[in-house]
Amino acid sequence: MKLNTQKIRDAIKEKGLTIEQAAALMGITRQNLHMILLNQSTVLGRLEDIADPLGLEPAAILLREEENA
């Protein structure tokens, strides 16, 4: 299952955060967030850590199967 990285990017932008600031709020490094946004890192165990600081539900940042096709 992949993340909806566009939704994450949009939420970061809407909150006026830099990647560094967003990563700090998520408790991950800037490099880790960068890899997540490139969809090169799967972090299903950290969905809440990523979604909560952005005001999103964890399910909202997952791509549904039909979006993934």
C-alpha positions, 0 to 999 in steps of 0.5 A: 500500500502506498501513501498519497504523497500529494495529499501530504505535500498539500497539507504541508503547504497549507500549514505553511511548513517547510519540509524540515519543520514538517519532519520535525513535527512528525519526529522523523528526519528531513531525509526520511520525509523526502524519501516518503514524499518520493514514495521510496519509503513505506512507513505504514507503522508511522502513519499517525506520526505523519498524519497527526501534525498535518491535521489529517486522518491516517487513512486520508494519506493512504492511496486506495487500490483504485487510485494506485492502479 
